[in-house]
Amino acid sequence: MFSIKKNSNTPLVKSQERFDTLIGRQTEIQGTLRVVQSVRIDGKVIGNIEASKENAITVVIGLEGEVQGDVIASRVIVAGKVAGNIDAHERVELMASALVQGDVKYGSIAVEHGARLMGLLLQVDASKPQVRQDQAQTAITKAKATGKS
């Protein structure tokens, strides 16, 4: 009766993020994209996206955005497609329209109903980066050995 109807394109949490870099719908980039500021991808990136670990950087893959490669950043928000692994030591958000084909390592996660993930979800402790990688690799190896990947 008093609930607010949520639009399926509304983010889980309204972002205060400012995006100085925008990859437009008609743009295709091939190769590794190294970012030092937050970026929004509405086009296509064929290659990895790597964010500086010194800064709290957000990578957003918009509704029509597509990444064929790994995404490494503090925060990753996916509304489009990712064919690769996601490593977000702070937070991952998967919108209802998201399609992720790869493993997701995260500090915290939010998943909207309808988001699709074909891979493993691995929660990691951001305060221990080396332990985090070792634990994630061990979990992946165990899952593949038991045929659960």
Backbone as JSON Lines, residues from 0, in Angstrom:
{"i":0,"aa":"M","n":[0.81,-1.19,0.0],"ca":[0.0,0.0,0.0],"c":[0.86,1.26,0.0]}
{"i":1,"aa":"F","n":[1.91,1.28,0.82],"ca":[2.76,2.46,0.9],"c":[4.11,2.24,0.24]}
{"i":2,"aa":"S","n":[4.28,1.15,-0.46],"ca":[5.59,0.88,-1.05],"c":[5.81,1.72,-2.3]}
{"i":3,"aa":"I","n":[7.07,1.93,-2.59],"ca":[7.46,2.68,-3.78],"c":[7.82,1.66,-4.85]}
{"i":4,"aa":"K","n":[7.19,1.78,-6.0],"ca":[7.49,0.86,-7.08],"c":[8.83,1.24,-7.69]}
{"i":5,"aa":"K","n":[9.71,0.25,-7.79],"ca":[11.06,0.49,-8.28],"c":[11.12,0.21,-9.78]}
{"i":6,"aa":"N","n":[11.64,1.16,-10.52],"ca":[11.87,0.99,-11.94],"c":[13.02,0.0,-12.12]}
{"i":7,"aa":"S","n":[12.93,-0.93,-13.07],"ca":[13.96,-1.95,-13.24],"c":[15.3,-1.37,-13.67]}
{"i":8,"aa":"N","n":[15.35,-0.14,-14.15],"ca":[16.61,0.48,-14.55],"c":[17.21,1.35,-13.45]}
{"i":9,"aa":"T","n":[16.54,1.44,-12.31],"ca":[17.04,2.25,-11.2],"c":[18.13,1.49,-10.47]}
{"i":10,"aa":"P","n":[19.28,2.13,-10.2],"ca":[20.35,1.43,-9.48],"c":[19.92,1.08,-8.06]}
{"i":11,"aa":"L","n":[20.56,0.07,-7.49],"ca":[20.24,-0.34,-6.13],"c":[20.49,0.8,-5.16]}
{"i":12,"aa":"V","n":[21.57,1.51,-5.35],"ca":[21.91,2.66,-4.52],"c":[22.26,3.8,-5.47]}
{"i":13,"aa":"K","n":[21.63,4.95,-5.27],"ca":[21.95,6.08,-6.14],"c":[23.4,6.47,-5.95]}
{"i":14,"aa":"S","n":[24.12,6.53,-7.03],"ca":[25.55,6.81,-6.99],"c":[25.81,8.31,-6.99]}
{"i":15,"aa":"Q","n":[26.74,8.72,-6.16],"ca":[27.19,10.11,-6.14],"c":[28.45,10.25,-7.0]}
{"i":16,"aa":"E","n":[28.78,9.19,-7.69],"ca":[29.99,9.12,-8.5],"c":[29.95,10.11,-9.66]}
{"i":17,"aa":"R","n":[31.09,10.67,-9.95],"ca":[31.24,11.56,-11.1],"c":[32.09,10.84,-12.14]}
{"i":18,"aa":"F","n":[31.6,10.78,-13.36],"ca":[32.31,10.06,-14.41],"c":[32.9,11.06,-15.39]}
{"i":19,"aa":"D","n":[34.23,11.15,-15.37],"ca":[34.92,12.03,-16.31],"c":[35.17,11.33,-17.64]}
{"i":20,"aa":"T","n":[35.1,10.0,-17.62],"ca":[35.35,9.23,-18.84],"c":[34.11,8.43,-19.19]}
{"i":21,"aa":"L","n":[33.68,8.56,-20.44],"ca":[32.51,7.85,-20.94],"c":[32.89,7.2,-22.26]}
{"i":22,"aa":"I","n":[32.69,5.9,-22.35],"ca":[32.89,5.17,-23.6],"c":[31.5,5.06,-24.23]}
{"i":23,"aa":"G","n":[31.26,5.82,-25.29],"ca":[29.93,5.92,-25.9],"c":[29.47,4.66,-26.6]}
{"i":24,"aa":"R","n":[28.19,4.62,-26.91],"ca":[27.55,3.45,-27.52],"c":[28.19,3.02,-28.83]}
{"i":25,"aa":"Q","n":[28.63,3.96,-29.63],"ca":[29.19,3.64,-30.94],"c":[30.69,3.37,-30.89]}
{"i":26,"aa":"T","n":[31.28,3.38,-29.69],"ca":[32.72,3.24,-29.55],"c":[33.12,1.81,-29.22]}
{"i":27,"aa":"E","n":[34.18,1.33,-29.88],"ca":[34.75,0.02,-29.56],"c":[36.24,0.22,-29.3]}
{"i":28,"aa":"I","n":[36.7,-0.28,-28.16],"ca":[38.11,-0.17,-27.79],"c":[38.68,-1.57,-27.71]}
{"i":29,"aa":"Q","n":[39.86,-1.76,-28.32],"ca":[40.55,-3.04,-28.25],"c":[41.87,-2.84,-27.53]}
{"i":30,"aa":"G","n":[42.1,-3.65,-26.51],"ca":[43.33,-3.54,-25.72],"c":[43.0,-3.27,-24.27]}
{"i":31,"aa":"T","n":[44.03,-3.21,-23.45],"ca":[43.85,-2.97,-22.02],"c":[43.54,-1.51,-21.76]}
{"i":32,"aa":"L","n":[42.51,-1.27,-20.97],"ca":[42.1,0.08,-20.6],"c":[42.5,0.28,-19.14]}
{"i":33,"aa":"R","n":[43.5,1.15,-18.9],"ca":[43.95,1.45,-17.54],"c":[43.37,2.79,-17.15]}
{"i":34,"aa":"V","n":[42.58,2.8,-16.06],"ca":[41.88,4.02,-15.67],"c":[42.35,4.51,-14.31]}
{"i":35,"aa":"V","n":[42.4,5.83,-14.16],"ca":[42.77,6.45,-12.89],"c":[41.61,7.26,-12.33]}
{"i":36,"aa":"Q","n":[40.5,7.29,-13.07],"ca":[39.27,7.93,-12.63],"c":[38.12,7.0,-13.01]}
{"i":37,"aa":"S","n":[36.98,7.21,-12.37],"ca":[35.81,6.37,-12.65],"c":[35.41,6.49,-14.12]}
{"i":38,"aa":"V","n":[34.88,5.39,-14.65],"ca":[34.55,5.33,-16.07],"c":[33.21,4.62,-16.25]}
{"i":39,"aa":"R","n":[32.47,5.06,-17.25],"ca":[31.21,4.42,-17.63],"c":[31.37,3.89,-19.05]}
{"i":40,"aa":"I","n":[31.03,2.61,-19.24],"ca":[31.16,1.95,-20.53],"c":[29.76,1.74,-21.1]}
{"i":41,"aa":"D","n":[29.43,2.45,-22.16],"ca":[28.17,2.22,-22.87],"c":[28.44,1.59,-24.23]}
{"i":42,"aa":"G","n":[29.7,1.5,-24.6],"ca":[30.1,0.89,-25.86],"c":[30.68,-0.49,-25.6]}
{"i":43,"aa":"K","n":[31.73,-0.83,-26.36],"ca":[32.32,-2.17,-26.28],"c":[33.82,-2.06,-26.0]}
{"i":44,"aa":"V","n":[34.29,-2.85,-25.03],"ca":[35.72,-2.93,-24.73],"c":[36.14,-4.38,-24.9]}
{"i":45,"aa":"I","n":[37.09,-4.61,-25.8],"ca":[37.65,-5.94,-26.0],"c":[39.04,-5.91,-25.39]}
{"i":46,"aa":"G","n":[39.13,-6.38,-24.17],"ca":[40.37,-6.32,-23.4],"c":[40.04,-6.05,-21.95]}
{"i":47,"aa":"N","n":[41.05,-6.06,-21.11],"ca":[40.84,-5.88,-19.68],"c":[40.68,-4.41,-19.32]}
{"i":48,"aa":"I","n":[39.95,-4.17,-18.23],"ca":[39.84,-2.83,-17.65],"c":[40.49,-2.91,-16.27]}
{"i":49,"aa":"E","n":[41.53,-2.11,-16.07],"ca":[42.28,-2.14,-14.82],"c":[42.29,-0.76,-14.21]}
{"i":50,"aa":"A","n":[41.79,-0.66,-12.97],"ca":[41.75,0.62,-12.27],"c":[42.88,0.69,-11.26]}
{"i":51,"aa":"S","n":[43.36,1.9,-11.04],"ca":[44.39,2.15,-10.05],"c":[43.9,1.74,-8.67]}
{"i":52,"aa":"K","n":[44.71,0.96,-7.94],"ca":[44.29,0.49,-6.62],"c":[44.42,1.58,-5.56]}
{"i":53,"aa":"E","n":[45.16,2.64,-5.85],"ca":[45.33,3.72,-4.88],"c":[44.07,4.55,-4.72]}
{"i":54,"aa":"N","n":[43.25,4.61,-5.76],"ca":[42.04,5.43,-5.74],"c":[40.8,4.54,-5.71]}
{"i":55,"aa":"A","n":[39.74,5.06,-5.1],"ca":[38.46,4.34,-5.08],"c":[37.76,4.61,-6.41]}
{"i":56,"aa":"I","n":[37.97,3.74,-7.36],"ca":[37.47,3.95,-8.72],"c":[36.3,3.01,-9.0]}
{"i":57,"aa":"T","n":[35.28,3.56,-9.65],"ca":[34.12,2.78,-10.05],"c":[34.14,2.58,-11.56]}
{"i":58,"aa":"V","n":[33.86,1.35,-11.97],"ca":[33.67,1.04,-13.39],"c":[32.22,0.62,-13.54]}
{"i":59,"aa":"V","n":[31.49,1.34,-14.4],"ca":[30.09,1.03,-14.68],"c":[29.98,0.53,-16.1]}
{"i":60,"aa":"I","n":[29.37,-0.63,-16.27],"ca":[29.05,-1.14,-17.59],"c":[27.56,-0.89,-17.78]}
{"i":61,"aa":"G","n":[27.24,0.07,-18.64],"ca":[25.86,0.49,-18.85],"c":[25.01,-0.58,-19.51]}
{"i":62,"aa":"L","n":[23.74,-0.29,-19.66],"ca":[22.76,-1.22,-20.2],"c":[23.18,-1.79,-21.55]}
{"i":63,"aa":"E","n":[23.75,-0.96,-22.41],"ca":[24.19,-1.42,-23.73],"c":[25.7,-1.66,-23.79]}
{"i":64,"aa":"G","n":[26.37,-1.55,-22.65],"ca":[27.81,-1.75,-22.59],"c":[28.19,-3.22,-22.62]}
{"i":65,"aa":"E","n":[29.39,-3.48,-23.15],"ca":[29.88,-4.85,-23.24],"c":[31.38,-4.86,-23.02]}
{"i":66,"aa":"V","n":[31.85,-5.76,-22.16],"ca":[33.27,-5.92,-21.92],"c":[33.63,-7.38,-22.16]}
{"i":67,"aa":"Q","n":[34.63,-7.6,-23.02],"ca":[35.16,-8.94,-23.25],"c":[36.56,-8.95,-22.67]}
{"i":68,"aa":"G","n":[36.63,-9.2,-21.38],"ca":[37.89,-9.19,-20.66],"c":[37.61,-9.03,-19.18]}
{"i":69,"aa":"D","n":[38.66,-9.01,-18.38],"ca":[38.52,-8.89,-16.94],"c":[38.35,-7.43,-16.53]}
{"i":70,"aa":"V","n":[37.62,-7.21,-15.42],"ca":[37.41,-5.87,-14.88],"c":[37.94,-5.87,-13.45]}
{"i":71,"aa":"I","n":[38.91,-4.99,-13.18],"ca":[39.51,-4.88,-11.86],"c":[39.37,-3.44,-11.39]}
{"i":72,"aa":"A","n":[38.63,-3.24,-10.28],"ca":[38.4,-1.89,-9.76],"c":[37.91,-1.99,-8.32]}
{"i":73,"aa":"S","n":[37.8,-0.84,-7.66],"ca":[37.25,-0.83,-6.3],"c":[35.78,-1.23,-6.31]}
{"i":74,"aa":"R","n":[35.03,-0.6,-7.22],"ca":[33.6,-0.87,-7.34],"c":[33.27,-1.14,-8.81]}
{"i":75,"aa":"V","n":[32.42,-2.14,-9.04],"ca":[31.99,-2.47,-10.4],"c":[30.48,-2.59,-10.39]}
{"i":76,"aa":"I","n":[29.83,-1.86,-11.29],"ca":[28.38,-1.91,-11.45],"c":[28.1,-2.38,-12.87]}
{"i":77,"aa":"V","n":[27.31,-3.45,-12.98],"ca":[27.05,-4.04,-14.3],"c":[25.56,-4.02,-14.6]}
{"i":78,"aa":"A","n":[25.21,-3.36,-15.7],"ca":[23.85,-3.42,-16.24],"c":[23.88,-4.1,-17.6]}
{"i":79,"aa":"G","n":[25.05,-4.17,-18.22],"ca":[25.22,-4.77,-19.54],"c":[25.84,-6.15,-19.46]}
{"i":80,"aa":"K","n":[26.85,-6.4,-20.32],"ca":[27.46,-7.73,-20.42],"c":[28.94,-7.7,-20.1]}
{"i":81,"aa":"V","n":[29.39,-8.71,-19.37],"ca":[30.82,-8.9,-19.1],"c":[31.14,-10.35,-19.39]}
{"i":82,"aa":"A","n":[32.07,-10.59,-20.32],"ca":[32.57,-11.93,-20.6],"c":[34.0,-11.96,-20.09]}
{"i":83,"aa":"G","n":[34.14,-12.19,-18.81],"ca":[35.44,-12.17,-18.14],"c":[35.22,-12.1,-16.64]}
{"i":84,"aa":"N","n":[36.29,-12.13,-15.89],"ca":[36.2,-12.1,-14.44],"c":[36.09,-10.67,-13.93]}
{"i":85,"aa":"I","n":[35.43,-10.52,-12.78],"ca":[35.32,-9.23,-12.12],"c":[36.01,-9.35,-10.77]}
{"i":86,"aa":"D","n":[36.89,-8.38,-10.46],"ca":[37.57,-8.33,-9.17],"c":[37.35,-6.94,-8.6]}
{"i":87,"aa":"A","n":[36.4,-6.83,-7.67],"ca":[36.07,-5.55,-7.04],"c":[36.3,-5.7,-5.55]}
{"i":88,"aa":"H","n":[37.41,-5.18,-5.05],"ca":[37.73,-5.41,-3.65],"c":[36.8,-4.67,-2.7]}
{"i":89,"aa":"E","n":[35.99,-3.73,-3.22],"ca":[35.04,-3.03,-2.37],"c":[33.6,-3.53,-2.59]}
{"i":90,"aa":"R","n":[33.04,-3.33,-3.8],"ca":[31.63,-3.66,-4.02],"c":[31.34,-3.99,-5.48]}
{"i":91,"aa":"V","n":[30.42,-4.93,-5.67],"ca":[29.89,-5.27,-6.99],"c":[28.38,-5.12,-6.93]}
{"i":92,"aa":"E","n":[27.8,-4.52,-7.99],"ca":[26.35,-4.44,-8.13],"c":[25.98,-5.02,-9.49]}
{"i":93,"aa":"L","n":[25.08,-5.99,-9.48],"ca":[24.58,-6.58,-10.72],"c":[23.12,-6.19,-10.87]}
{"i":94,"aa":"M","n":[22.84,-5.39,-11.89],"ca":[21.47,-4.95,-12.16],"c":[20.68,-6.08,-12.8]}
{"i":95,"aa":"A","n":[19.38,-5.94,-12.88],"ca":[18.51,-6.98,-13.42],"c":[18.88,-7.37,-14.85]}
{"i":96,"aa":"S","n":[19.41,-6.43,-15.62],"ca":[19.75,-6.68,-17.02],"c":[21.17,-7.24,-17.2]}
{"i":97,"aa":"A","n":[21.91,-7.42,-16.12],"ca":[23.32,-7.84,-16.2],"c":[23.46,-9.28,-16.66]}
{"i":98,"aa":"L","n":[24.51,-9.51,-17.46],"ca":[24.93,-10.86,-17.85],"c":[26.43,-10.93,-17.63]}
{"i":99,"aa":"V","n":[26.86,-11.76,-16.68],"ca":[28.28,-11.91,-16.38],"c":[28.66,-13.37,-16.64]}
{"i":100,"aa":"Q","n":[29.65,-13.56,-17.51],"ca":[30.16,-14.89,-17.81],"c":[31.59,-14.94,-17.31]}
{"i":101,"aa":"G","n":[31.74,-15.24,-16.03],"ca":[33.05,-15.27,-15.4],"c":[32.89,-15.24,-13.9]}
{"i":102,"aa":"D","n":[33.99,-15.37,-13.2],"ca":[33.97,-15.38,-11.74],"c":[33.93,-13.95,-11.21]}
{"i":103,"aa":"V","n":[33.28,-13.77,-10.06],"ca":[33.16,-12.46,-9.44],"c":[33.76,-12.51,-8.04]}
{"i":104,"aa":"K","n":[34.82,-11.73,-7.83],"ca":[35.43,-11.58,-6.5],"c":[34.97,-10.22,-5.97]}
{"i":105,"aa":"Y","n":[34.48,-10.19,-4.74],"ca":[33.88,-8.96,-4.22],"c":[34.1,-8.83,-2.72]}
{"i":106,"aa":"G","n":[34.06,-7.58,-2.25],"ca":[34.04,-7.3,-0.82],"c":[32.61,-7.36,-0.32]}
{"i":107,"aa":"S","n":[31.7,-6.68,-1.03],"ca":[30.26,-6.78,-0.78],"c":[29.57,-6.82,-2.13]}
{"i":108,"aa":"I","n":[28.34,-7.34,-2.14],"ca":[27.66,-7.52,-3.42],"c":[26.17,-7.23,-3.27]}
{"i":109,"aa":"A","n":[25.58,-6.72,-4.35],"ca":[24.14,-6.53,-4.44],"c":[23.72,-7.07,-5.8]}
{"i":110,"aa":"V","n":[22.69,-7.9,-5.8],"ca":[22.24,-8.52,-7.04],"c":[20.73,-8.31,-7.17]}
{"i":111,"aa":"E","n":[20.32,-7.67,-8.26],"ca":[18.89,-7.49,-8.52],"c":[18.32,-8.77,-9.12]}
{"i":112,"aa":"H","n":[17.04,-8.99,-8.85],"ca":[16.33,-10.13,-9.41],"c":[16.39,-10.05,-10.94]}
{"i":113,"aa":"G","n":[16.82,-11.13,-11.57],"ca":[16.91,-11.17,-13.02],"c":[18.34,-11.12,-13.54]}
{"i":114,"aa":"A","n":[19.28,-10.68,-12.71],"ca":[20.68,-10.65,-13.14],"c":[21.14,-12.08,-13.39]}
{"i":115,"aa":"R","n":[21.98,-12.26,-14.42],"ca":[22.46,-13.6,-14.76],"c":[23.97,-13.68,-14.56]}
{"i":116,"aa":"L","n":[24.39,-14.75,-13.9],"ca":[25.8,-14.97,-13.62],"c":[26.14,-16.41,-13.94]}
{"i":117,"aa":"M","n":[27.15,-16.59,-14.79],"ca":[27.65,-17.92,-15.11],"c":[29.1,-17.97,-14.66]}
{"i":118,"aa":"G","n":[29.29,-18.29,-13.39],"ca":[30.61,-18.31,-12.79],"c":[30.49,-18.42,-11.29]}
{"i":119,"aa":"L","n":[31.6,-18.26,-10.61],"ca":[31.63,-18.37,-9.15],"c":[31.54,-17.0,-8.51]}
{"i":120,"aa":"L","n":[30.92,-16.95,-7.33],"ca":[30.93,-15.75,-6.49],"c":[31.9,-16.02,-5.36]}
{"i":121,"aa":"L","n":[32.9,-15.15,-5.2],"ca":[33.92,-15.35,-4.17],"c":[34.06,-14.09,-3.33]}
{"i":122,"aa":"Q","n":[33.62,-14.15,-2.07],"ca":[33.78,-12.99,-1.2],"c":[35.2,-12.97,-0.68]}
{"i":123,"aa":"V","n":[35.8,-11.79,-0.71],"ca":[37.19,-11.64,-0.31],"c":[37.33,-10.53,0.72]}
{"i":124,"aa":"D","n":[38.41,-10.57,1.47],"ca":[38.7,-9.56,2.47],"c":[39.64,-8.54,1.85]}
{"i":125,"aa":"A","n":[39.15,-7.34,1.62],"ca":[39.93,-6.3,0.94],"c":[41.17,-5.88,1.73]}
{"i":126,"aa":"S","n":[41.18,-6.11,3.03],"ca":[42.32,-5.68,3.84],"c":[43.52,-6.6,3.69]}
{"i":127,"aa":"K","n":[43.32,-7.77,3.06],"ca":[44.4,-8.73,2.89],"c":[44.48,-9.14,1.42]}
{"i":128,"aa":"P","n":[45.05,-8.3,0.55],"ca":[45.01,-8.58,-0.88],"c":[45.67,-9.89,-1.3]}
{"i":129,"aa":"Q","n":[46.83,-10.25,-0.72],"ca":[47.48,-11.48,-1.14],"c":[46.71,-12.7,-0.67]}
{"i":130,"aa":"V","n":[46.24,-12.67,0.58],"ca":[45.43,-13.77,1.09],"c":[44.18,-13.9,0.25]}
{"i":131,"aa":"R","n":[43.6,-12.77,-0.14],"ca":[42.39,-12.76,-0.96],"c":[42.62,-13.52,-2.26]}
{"i":132,"aa":"Q","n":[43.71,-13.24,-2.95],"ca":[43.99,-13.91,-4.21],"c":[44.22,-15.4,-4.0]}
{"i":133,"aa":"D","n":[44.96,-15.76,-2.95],"ca":[45.23,-17.16,-2.67],"c":[43.94,-17.92,-2.36]}
{"i":134,"aa":"Q","n":[43.07,-17.32,-1.53],"ca":[41.8,-17.96,-1.19],"c":[40.93,-18.13,-2.42]}
{"i":135,"aa":"A","n":[40.87,-17.11,-3.24],"ca":[40.05,-17.17,-4.45],"c":[40.56,-18.25,-5.39]}
{"i":136,"aa":"Q","n":[41.87,-18.32,-5.59],"ca":[42.43,-19.32,-6.49],"c":[42.19,-20.72,-5.95]}
{"i":137,"aa":"T","n":[42.32,-20.91,-4.63],"ca":[42.05,-22.21,-4.01],"c":[40.59,-22.61,-4.21]}
{"i":138,"aa":"A","n":[39.67,-21.67,-4.02],"ca":[38.24,-21.95,-4.2],"c":[37.93,-22.32,-5.64]}
{"i":139,"aa":"I","n":[38.53,-21.61,-6.59],"ca":[38.31,-21.9,-8.01],"c":[38.84,-23.29,-8.35]}
{"i":140,"aa":"T","n":[40.04,-23.61,-7.86],"ca":[40.64,-24.92,-8.13],"c":[39.78,-26.04,-7.56]}
{"i":141,"aa":"K","n":[39.3,-25.87,-6.32],"ca":[38.45,-26.89,-5.7],"c":[37.14,-27.06,-6.47]}
{"i":142,"aa":"A","n":[36.53,-25.95,-6.87],"ca":[35.26,-26.02,-7.59],"c":[35.43,-26.73,-8.93]}
{"i":143,"aa":"K","n":[36.51,-26.43,-9.62],"ca":[36.74,-27.07,-10.92],"c":[37.05,-28.56,-10.75]}
{"i":144,"aa":"A","n":[37.75,-28.91,-9.67],"ca":[38.09,-30.3,-9.41],"c":[36.85,-31.13,-9.11]}
{"i":145,"aa":"T","n":[35.86,-30.51,-8.47],"ca":[34.63,-31.23,-8.13],"c":[33.57,-31.09,-9.2]}
{"i":146,"aa":"G","n":[33.89,-30.34,-10.27],"ca":[32.96,-30.2,-11.39],"c":[31.84,-29.22,-11.14]}
{"i":147,"aa":"K","n":[32.02,-28.25,-10.24],"ca":[30.98,-27.28,-9.92],"c":[31.18,-25.95,-10.61]}
{"i":148,"aa":"S","n":[32.03,-25.86,-11.6],"ca":[32.22,-24.58,-12.28],"c":[31.45,-24.52,-13.56]}
